[in-house]
């Protein structure tokens, strides 16, 4: 079976980056020259260019209300910074890796959430002395169990493509019949 090309939309890349940076998505739209904000917006521009089918102009409009030349400059700047700045390199490679894994396996995000929840659960165990912590641990443990069950039920990427292809065939048959 031929592997289908998978692309994300700009809003998905923005959301993933906002979660990774632990910021509001609106940060990418702020009109500022503050270095950390500008670099984060440039990373989002570069990732959108890599992982979406949108034009530079569409990316610029959706991320910071910038023009196509600014997005082109962002790509070049991030490529240069990845070679010279270890923090930017980590941000860019981490985000690229997360996005690639998510595109390959839609269940990856759930597995990532489970991993983070389990780390949180360990932190809660350390801080058991705080009032109400036992109740929060029960809720957290319940979320982990629920997500683990959901992850078991998710089809793999290939199964997803097969079902999409089968739906397409069913639609064609309905139109012909």
TORPA-832667 format. One record per residue: residue number from 1; residue in one letter; x, y, z of N, C-alpha, C in turn. Coordinates in Angstrom, 2 decimals, decimal comma. Example, Ala and Ser with C-alpha at 12.3 -4.5 7.8 and 13.67 -1.06 7.14 Angstrom:
<node 1; a; <13,19; -5,69; 7,80>; <12,30; -4,50; 7,80>; <13,20; -3,30; 7,80>>
<node 2; s; <12,85; -2,25; 7,08>; <13,67; -1,06; 7,14>; <12,90; 0,03; 7,87>>
This chain:
<node 1; x; <0,84; -1,18; 0,00>; <0,00; 0,00; 0,00>; <0,89; 1,24; 0,00>>
<node 2; x; <0,56; 2,19; -0,83>; <1,30; 3,43; -0,92>; <0,99; 4,29; 0,29>>
<node 3; x; <2,06; 4,83; 0,92>; <1,87; 5,64; 2,11>; <1,37; 7,03; 1,71>>
<node 4; x; <0,27; 7,44; 2,30>; <-0,30; 8,75; 1,99>; <0,48; 9,85; 2,69>>
<node 5; x; <0,59; 10,99; 2,01>; <1,22; 12,13; 2,65>; <0,24; 12,72; 3,65>>
<node 6; x; <0,76; 13,06; 4,81>; <-0,06; 13,61; 5,87>; <0,43; 15,03; 6,15>>
<node 7; x; <-0,51; 15,96; 6,22>; <-0,19; 17,34; 6,55>; <-1,11; 17,80; 7,68>>
<node 8; x; <-0,61; 18,72; 8,46>; <-1,41; 19,31; 9,52>; <-1,95; 20,65; 9,06>>
<node 9; x; <-2,84; 21,22; 9,86>; <-3,26; 22,58; 9,57>; <-2,50; 23,52; 10,50>>
<node 10; x; <-2,50; 24,79; 10,16>; <-1,73; 25,78; 10,90>; <-2,17; 25,83; 12,37>>
<node 11; x; <-3,47; 25,76; 12,61>; <-3,94; 25,86; 14,00>; <-3,42; 24,71; 14,86>>
<node 12; x; <-3,25; 23,53; 14,28>; <-2,72; 22,40; 15,03>; <-1,26; 22,64; 15,41>>
<node 13; x; <-0,47; 23,14; 14,47>; <0,94; 23,44; 14,75>; <1,03; 24,51; 15,84>>
<node 14; x; <0,18; 25,53; 15,73>; <0,16; 26,60; 16,75>; <-0,15; 26,02; 18,13>>
<node 15; x; <-1,16; 25,15; 18,19>; <-1,56; 24,56; 19,48>; <-0,44; 23,72; 20,08>>
<node 16; x; <0,19; 22,90; 19,25>; <1,28; 22,04; 19,74>; <2,41; 22,91; 20,28>>
<node 17; x; <2,76; 23,96; 19,55>; <3,84; 24,86; 19,99>; <3,46; 25,58; 21,28>>
<node 18; x; <2,22; 26,03; 21,37>; <1,78; 26,74; 22,59>; <1,85; 25,81; 23,80>>
<node 19; x; <1,43; 24,57; 23,63>; <1,50; 23,61; 24,72>; <2,96; 23,34; 25,09>>
<node 20; x; <3,79; 23,14; 24,08>; <5,21; 22,87; 24,33>; <5,86; 24,03; 25,10>>
<node 21; x; <5,60; 25,25; 24,67>; <6,20; 26,43; 25,30>; <5,46; 26,84; 26,58>>
<node 22; x; <4,32; 26,19; 26,85>; <3,50; 26,51; 28,03>; <3,08; 27,99; 28,02>>
<node 23; x; <2,56; 28,42; 26,86>; <2,10; 29,80; 26,69>; <0,73; 29,79; 26,01>>
<node 24; x; <0,07; 30,92; 26,04>; <-1,18; 31,07; 25,29>; <-0,84; 31,19; 23,80>>
<node 25; x; <-1,67; 30,65; 22,95>; <-1,45; 30,74; 21,51>; <-1,34; 32,19; 21,03>>
<node 26; x; <-2,05; 33,09; 21,69>; <-2,06; 34,49; 21,28>; <-0,67; 35,12; 21,37>>
<node 27; x; <0,26; 34,49; 22,11>; <1,62; 35,00; 22,19>; <2,25; 35,11; 20,80>>
<node 28; x; <1,91; 34,18; 19,91>; <2,49; 34,17; 18,57>; <2,01; 35,35; 17,72>>
<node 29; x; <0,96; 36,02; 18,16>; <0,38; 37,13; 17,41>; <0,75; 38,50; 17,95>>
<node 30; x; <1,45; 38,52; 19,08>; <1,81; 39,79; 19,70>; <2,80; 40,54; 18,81>>
<node 31; x; <2,56; 41,83; 18,62>; <3,45; 42,67; 17,83>; <4,54; 43,21; 18,73>>
<node 32; x; <5,64; 42,48; 18,82>; <6,74; 42,85; 19,70>; <8,06; 42,44; 19,05>>
<node 33; x; <9,12; 43,02; 19,54>; <10,45; 42,64; 19,10>; <11,20; 41,87; 20,19>>
<node 34; x; <10,47; 41,49; 21,26>; <11,09; 40,73; 22,35>; <11,61; 39,41; 21,78>>
<node 35; x; <12,90; 39,19; 21,98>; <13,61; 38,08; 21,32>; <12,94; 36,72; 21,51>>
<node 36; x; <12,59; 36,36; 22,76>; <12,01; 35,02; 22,99>; <10,68; 34,85; 22,27>>
<node 37; x; <9,88; 35,89; 22,23>; <8,58; 35,81; 21,55>; <8,80; 35,71; 20,04>>
<node 38; x; <9,69; 36,54; 19,52>; <9,97; 36,54; 18,08>; <10,50; 35,17; 17,65>>
<node 39; x; <11,44; 34,61; 18,40>; <12,02; 33,31; 18,05>; <10,95; 32,22; 18,08>>
<node 40; x; <10,10; 32,25; 19,08>; <9,03; 31,25; 19,15>; <8,08; 31,38; 17,96>>
<node 41; x; <7,74; 32,60; 17,58>; <6,88; 32,81; 16,41>; <7,59; 32,31; 15,15>>
<node 42; x; <8,90; 32,59; 15,05>; <9,66; 32,13; 13,88>; <9,71; 30,60; 13,81>>
<node 43; x; <9,81; 29,96; 14,96>; <9,79; 28,49; 14,99>; <8,43; 28,00; 14,48>>
<node 44; x; <7,36; 28,63; 14,91>; <6,02; 28,23; 14,44>; <5,92; 28,44; 12,92>>
<node 45; x; <6,44; 29,56; 12,42>; <6,45; 29,79; 10,97>; <7,17; 28,65; 10,25>>
<node 46; x; <8,38; 28,32; 10,74>; <9,18; 27,28; 10,09>; <8,49; 25,92; 10,15>>
<node 47; x; <7,90; 25,60; 11,30>; <7,20; 24,31; 11,43>; <5,95; 24,26; 10,53>>
<node 48; x; <5,25; 25,36; 10,43>; <4,08; 25,40; 9,55>; <4,50; 25,18; 8,10>>
<node 49; x; <5,63; 25,75; 7,72>; <6,12; 25,55; 6,36>; <6,43; 24,08; 6,11>>
<node 50; x; <7,02; 23,42; 7,13>; <7,38; 22,01; 6,99>; <6,19; 21,06; 7,00>>
<node 51; x; <5,24; 21,33; 7,90>; <4,22; 20,32; 8,19>; <2,81; 20,67; 7,70>>
<node 52; x; <2,66; 21,80; 6,98>; <1,35; 22,11; 6,39>; <1,53; 22,28; 4,89>>
<node 53; x; <0,45; 22,36; 4,18>; <0,51; 22,62; 2,74>; <0,22; 24,09; 2,44>>
<node 54; x; <0,23; 24,93; 3,46>; <-0,12; 26,32; 3,28>; <1,02; 27,11; 2,65>>
<node 55; x; <0,65; 28,21; 2,00>; <1,64; 29,10; 1,40>; <2,28; 29,95; 2,48>>
<node 56; x; <3,39; 30,59; 2,14>; <4,05; 31,48; 3,09>; <3,11; 32,60; 3,51>>
<node 57; x; <2,34; 33,12; 2,56>; <1,39; 34,20; 2,88>; <0,31; 33,72; 3,85>>
<node 58; x; <-0,22; 32,52; 3,62>; <-1,25; 31,98; 4,51>; <-0,69; 31,75; 5,92>>
<node 59; x; <0,54; 31,25; 5,98>; <1,18; 31,01; 7,28>; <1,38; 32,35; 8,00>>
<node 60; x; <1,88; 33,33; 7,28>; <2,11; 34,64; 7,88>; <0,84; 35,27; 8,40>>
<node 61; x; <-0,22; 35,18; 7,63>; <-1,51; 35,74; 8,05>; <-2,02; 35,06; 9,32>>
<node 62; x; <-1,86; 33,73; 9,38>; <-2,39; 32,95; 10,51>; <-1,50; 32,99; 11,75>>
<node 63; x; <-0,24; 33,34; 11,57>; <0,69; 33,37; 12,70>; <1,35; 34,75; 12,77>>
<node 64; x; <0,75; 35,62; 13,53>; <1,33; 36,93; 13,76>; <0,96; 38,01; 12,77>>
<node 65; x; <0,04; 37,69; 11,85>; <-0,37; 38,65; 10,83>; <0,84; 39,25; 10,12>>
<node 66; x; <1,73; 38,38; 9,65>; <2,94; 38,77; 8,94>; <2,78; 38,48; 7,45>>
<node 67; x; <3,66; 39,04; 6,64>; <3,59; 38,77; 5,20>; <4,49; 37,59; 4,84>>
<node 68; x; <4,42; 37,19; 3,56>; <5,17; 36,01; 3,12>; <6,68; 36,20; 3,27>>
<node 69; x; <7,18; 37,41; 3,07>; <8,62; 37,66; 3,18>; <9,10; 37,44; 4,62>>
<node 70; x; <8,27; 37,80; 5,58>; <8,63; 37,61; 6,98>; <8,70; 36,12; 7,31>>
<node 71; x; <7,77; 35,34; 6,78>; <7,79; 33,89; 7,02>; <9,03; 33,28; 6,37>>
<node 72; x; <9,37; 33,73; 5,17>; <10,58; 33,25; 4,49>; <11,82; 33,58; 5,34>>
<node 73; x; <11,87; 34,80; 5,87>; <12,97; 35,22; 6,73>; <12,99; 34,37; 8,01>>
<node 74; x; <11,83; 34,06; 8,55>; <11,74; 33,21; 9,76>; <12,37; 31,85; 9,53>>
<node 75; x; <12,05; 31,24; 8,39>; <12,61; 29,92; 8,06>; <14,14; 29,98; 8,04>>
<node 76; x; <14,66; 30,99; 7,36>; <16,12; 31,15; 7,25>; <16,74; 31,40; 8,62>>
<node 77; x; <16,13; 32,27; 9,40>; <16,65; 32,60; 10,73>; <16,68; 31,37; 11,62>>
<node 78; x; <15,61; 30,59; 11,62>; <15,55; 29,39; 12,47>; <16,58; 28,37; 12,01>>
<node 79; x; <16,75; 28,19; 10,71>; <17,78; 27,27; 10,22>; <19,16; 27,70; 10,71>>
<node 80; x; <19,43; 29,01; 10,68>; <20,72; 29,52; 11,17>; <20,85; 29,33; 12,68>>
<node 81; x; <19,78; 29,64; 13,43>; <19,83; 29,52; 14,89>; <19,96; 28,07; 15,35>>
<node 82; x; <19,36; 27,15; 14,62>; <19,47; 25,73; 14,97>; <20,95; 25,31; 14,95>>
<node 83; x; <21,72; 25,92; 14,05>; <23,15; 25,61; 13,96>; <23,99; 26,27; 15,05>>
<node 84; x; <23,49; 27,38; 15,63>; <24,33; 28,16; 16,54>; <23,79; 28,30; 17,96>>
<node 85; x; <22,52; 28,08; 18,18>; <21,91; 28,32; 19,50>; <21,32; 27,01; 20,02>>
<node 86; x; <21,91; 26,48; 21,09>; <21,47; 25,16; 21,58>; <20,04; 25,17; 22,12>>
<node 87; x; <19,56; 26,30; 22,65>; <18,18; 26,37; 23,15>; <17,21; 26,30; 21,98>>
<node 88; x; <17,46; 27,09; 20,95>; <16,58; 27,08; 19,77>; <16,63; 25,71; 19,11>>
<node 89; x; <17,80; 25,09; 19,04>; <17,93; 23,75; 18,46>; <17,07; 22,76; 19,21>>
<node 90; x; <17,10; 22,83; 20,56>; <16,28; 21,91; 21,36>; <14,80; 22,15; 21,11>>
<node 91; x; <14,38; 23,41; 21,16>; <12,97; 23,72; 20,92>; <12,52; 23,18; 19,57>>
<node 92; x; <13,30; 23,48; 18,54>; <12,92; 23,11; 17,17>; <12,91; 21,59; 16,98>>
<node 93; x; <13,95; 20,92; 17,48>; <14,00; 19,47; 17,30>; <12,94; 18,76; 18,13>>
<node 94; x; <12,69; 19,25; 19,36>; <11,64; 18,66; 20,18>; <10,28; 18,77; 19,49>>
<node 95; x; <9,96; 19,97; 19,04>; <8,66; 20,20; 18,38>; <8,54; 19,40; 17,09>>
<node 96; x; <9,61; 19,38; 16,29>; <9,58; 18,59; 15,05>; <9,34; 17,12; 15,35>>
<node 97; x; <10,02; 16,62; 16,37>; <9,87; 15,22; 16,75>; <8,45; 14,90; 17,22>>
<node 98; x; <7,89; 15,77; 18,05>; <6,52; 15,57; 18,53>; <5,55; 15,55; 17,35>>
<node 99; x; <5,70; 16,51; 16,46>; <4,80; 16,61; 15,31>; <4,94; 15,38; 14,40>>
<node 100; x; <6,16; 14,95; 14,13>; <6,37; 13,78; 13,27>; <5,75; 12,53; 13,89>>
<node 101; x; <5,95; 12,35; 15,20>; <5,39; 11,18; 15,87>; <3,86; 11,23; 15,85>>
<node 102; x; <3,31; 12,42; 16,05>; <1,86; 12,57; 16,04>; <1,29; 12,27; 14,66>>
<node 103; x; <1,99; 12,70; 13,62>; <1,52; 12,46; 12,25>; <1,60; 10,97; 11,90>>
<node 104; x; <2,60; 10,29; 12,45>; <2,77; 8,87; 12,17>; <1,77; 8,03; 12,94>>
<node 105; x; <1,49; 8,44; 14,18>; <0,59; 7,67; 15,04>; <-0,32; 8,63; 15,80>>
<node 106; x; <-1,59; 8,71; 15,40>; <-2,51; 9,63; 16,07>; <-2,63; 9,39; 17,57>>
<node 107; x; <-2,34; 8,19; 18,03>; <-2,42; 7,88; 19,45>; <-1,23; 8,38; 20,25>>
<node 108; x; <-0,22; 8,90; 19,56>; <0,99; 9,36; 20,25>; <0,68; 10,43; 21,29>>
<node 109; x; <-0,22; 11,34; 20,98>; <-0,56; 12,42; 21,89>; <-1,13; 11,85; 23,19>>
<node 110; x; <-1,95; 10,82; 23,08>; <-2,50; 10,19; 24,28>; <-1,38; 9,55; 25,10>>
<node 111; x; <-0,46; 8,87; 24,43>; <0,66; 8,26; 25,15>; <1,53; 9,31; 25,81>>
<node 112; x; <1,72; 10,44; 25,15>; <2,48; 11,55; 25,73>; <1,77; 12,10; 26,96>>
<node 113; x; <0,44; 12,23; 26,86>; <-0,34; 12,73; 27,99>; <-0,24; 11,76; 29,17>>
<node 114; x; <-0,31; 10,47; 28,89>; <-0,19; 9,46; 29,96>; <1,16; 9,60; 30,65>>
<node 115; x; <2,22; 9,76; 29,87>; <3,56; 9,88; 30,45>; <3,64; 11,11; 31,37>>
<node 116; x; <3,09; 12,23; 30,92>; <3,12; 13,44; 31,74>; <2,24; 13,32; 32,99>>
<node 117; x; <1,09; 12,68; 32,83>; <0,23; 12,47; 34,00>; <0,90; 11,57; 35,04>>
<node 118; x; <1,62; 10,56; 34,57>; <2,32; 9,67; 35,50>; <3,42; 10,42; 36,25>>
<node 119; x; <4,11; 11,34; 35,55>; <5,11; 12,16; 36,23>; <4,44; 13,04; 37,28>>
<node 120; x; <3,28; 13,59; 36,93>; <2,54; 14,42; 37,89>; <2,11; 13,59; 39,09>>
<node 121; x; <1,68; 12,37; 38,82>; <1,26; 11,48; 39,91>; <2,42; 11,24; 40,87>>
<node 122; x; <3,63; 11,08; 40,33>; <4,81; 10,90; 41,19>; <5,04; 12,14; 42,06>>
<node 123; x; <4,85; 13,32; 41,47>; <5,00; 14,56; 42,25>; <3,96; 14,63; 43,36>>
<node 124; x; <2,74; 14,23; 43,05>; <1,68; 14,24; 44,07>; <2,04; 13,30; 45,23>>
<node 125; x; <2,62; 12,15; 44,91>; <2,99; 11,20; 45,96>; <4,02; 11,81; 46,90>>
<node 126; x; <4,91; 12,63; 46,36>; <5,93; 13,29; 47,18>; <5,29; 14,31; 48,12>>
<node 127; x; <4,24; 14,99; 47,64>; <3,60; 16,07; 48,40>; <2,30; 15,64; 49,06>>
<node 128; x; <2,22; 14,43; 49,55>; <0,98; 13,92; 50,15>; <0,51; 14,72; 51,36>>
<node 129; x; <1,39; 15,47; 51,95>; <1,03; 16,20; 53,17>; <0,12; 17,38; 52,90>>
<node 130; x; <0,00; 17,83; 51,66>; <-0,84; 18,97; 51,34>; <-2,31; 18,56; 51,42>>
<node 131; x; <-3,12; 19,41; 52,04>; <-4,54; 19,12; 52,22>; <-5,24; 18,89; 50,88>>
<node 132; x; <-6,02; 17,83; 50,80>; <-6,78; 17,53; 49,58>; <-5,99; 16,78; 48,54>>
<node 133; x; <-4,74; 16,47; 48,81>; <-3,87; 15,83; 47,82>; <-4,35; 14,42; 47,48>>
<node 134; x; <-4,89; 13,69; 48,48>; <-5,36; 12,33; 48,20>; <-6,47; 12,33; 47,16>>
<node 135; x; <-7,41; 13,28; 47,29>; <-8,52; 13,38; 46,33>; <-7,99; 13,69; 44,93>>
<node 136; x; <-7,03; 14,63; 44,84>; <-6,45; 14,97; 43,54>; <-5,71; 13,79; 42,94>>
<node 137; x; <-5,02; 13,00; 43,80>; <-4,32; 11,82; 43,29>; <-5,29; 10,80; 42,73>>
<node 138; x; <-6,43; 10,64; 43,39>; <-7,44; 9,71; 42,87>; <-7,94; 10,18; 41,50>>
<node 139; x; <-8,19; 11,48; 41,36>; <-8,65; 12,01; 40,08>; <-7,59; 11,81; 39,00>>
<node 140; x; <-6,35; 12,10; 39,33>; <-5,25; 11,95; 38,38>; <-5,09; 10,50; 37,98>>
<node 141; x; <-5,16; 9,60; 38,94>; <-5,03; 8,18; 38,63>; <-6,18; 7,71; 37,73>>
<node 142; x; <-7,37; 8,23; 37,99>; <-8,51; 7,91; 37,14>; <-8,30; 8,38; 35,70>>
<node 143; x; <-7,73; 9,57; 35,54>; <-7,44; 10,08; 34,19>; <-6,43; 9,20; 33,48>>
<node 144; x; <-5,40; 8,76; 34,20>; <-4,38; 7,89; 33,59>; <-5,02; 6,59; 33,11>>
<node 145; x; <-5,83; 5,98; 33,96>; <-6,48; 4,70; 33,59>; <-7,39; 4,92; 32,37>>
<node 146; x; <-8,16; 6,00; 32,36>; <-9,05; 6,29; 31,25>; <-8,26; 6,46; 29,95>>
<node 147; x; <-7,17; 7,23; 30,00>; <-6,35; 7,45; 28,80>; <-5,68; 6,17; 28,33>>
<node 148; x; <-5,22; 5,34; 29,27>; <-4,60; 4,07; 28,87>; <-5,61; 3,18; 28,16>>
<node 149; x; <-6,84; 3,16; 28,64>; <-7,89; 2,37; 27,98>; <-8,19; 2,93; 26,59>>
<node 150; x; <-8,24; 4,25; 26,48>; <-8,50; 4,90; 25,18>; <-7,37; 4,56; 24,20>>
<node 151; x; <-6,13; 4,58; 24,67>; <-4,99; 4,29; 23,82>; <-5,06; 2,86; 23,27>>
<node 152; x; <-5,56; 1,93; 24,08>; <-5,68; 0,54; 23,62>; <-6,70; 0,41; 22,50>>
<node 153; x; <-7,69; 1,30; 22,48>; <-8,77; 1,21; 21,50>; <-8,47; 1,93; 20,20>>
<node 154; x; <-7,41; 2,76; 20,17>; <-7,12; 3,53; 18,97>; <-6,57; 2,65; 17,87>>
<node 155; x; <-7,04; 2,83; 16,64>; <-6,45; 2,09; 15,53>; <-5,08; 2,67; 15,22>>
<node 156; x; <-4,22; 1,86; 14,66>; <-2,94; 2,36; 14,19>; <-3,14; 3,23; 12,96>>
<node 157; x; <-2,12; 3,93; 12,56>; <-2,19; 4,85; 11,43>; <-2,61; 4,12; 10,16>>
<node 158; x; <-2,00; 2,93; 9,91>; <-2,34; 2,18; 8,70>; <-3,81; 1,77; 8,71>>
<node 159; x; <-4,30; 1,35; 9,87>; <-5,71; 0,98; 9,96>; <-6,61; 2,19; 9,70>>
<node 160; x; <-6,17; 3,34; 10,18>; <-6,92; 4,58; 9,94>; <-6,98; 4,87; 8,44>>
<node 161; x; <-5,83; 4,76; 7,76>; <-5,82; 5,01; 6,31>; <-6,69; 4,02; 5,57>>
<node 162; x; <-6,65; 2,75; 5,99>; <-7,49; 1,74; 5,35>; <-8,96; 2,10; 5,52>>
<node 163; x; <-9,34; 2,54; 6,71>; <-10,75; 2,87; 6,91>; <-11,14; 4,10; 6,10>>
<node 164; x; <-10,24; 5,08; 5,97>; <-10,53; 6,25; 5,14>; <-10,66; 5,83; 3,68>>
<node 165; x; <-9,75; 4,97; 3,21>; <-9,83; 4,48; 1,83>; <-11,12; 3,70; 1,61>>
<node 166; x; <-11,51; 2,87; 2,58>; <-12,74; 2,10; 2,46>; <-13,95; 3,02; 2,42>>
<node 167; x; <-13,94; 4,08; 3,24>; <-15,03; 5,05; 3,21>; <-15,12; 5,71; 1,84>>
<node 168; x; <-13,96; 6,04; 1,26>; <-13,93; 6,65; -0,06>; <-14,53; 5,71; -1,11>>
<node 169; x; <-14,15; 4,42; -1,02>; <-14,69; 3,42; -1,95>; <-16,20; 3,30; -1,77>>
<node 170; x; <-16,67; 3,29; -0,51>; <-18,10; 3,19; -0,24>; <-18,86; 4,39; -0,81>>
<node 171; x; <-18,28; 5,55; -0,71>; <-18,92; 6,77; -1,24>; <-19,00; 6,68; -2,76>>
<node 172; x; <-17,92; 6,21; -3,40>; <-17,93; 6,07; -4,87>; <-18,97; 5,06; -5,31>>
<node 173; x; <-19,07; 3,94; -4,56>; <-20,06; 2,93; -4,91>; <-21,48; 3,49; -4,76>>
<node 174; x; <-21,71; 4,27; -3,71>; <-23,03; 4,88; -3,49>; <-23,38; 5,83; -4,63>>
<node 175; x; <-22,38; 6,60; -5,08>; <-22,62; 7,57; -6,16>; <-22,91; 6,85; -7,48>>
<node 176; x; <-22,25; 5,71; -7,70>; <-22,46; 4,97; -8,95>; <-23,74; 4,15; -8,92>>
<node 177; x; <-24,11; 3,68; -7,73>; <-25,25; 2,77; -7,61>; <-26,49; 3,48; -7,35>>
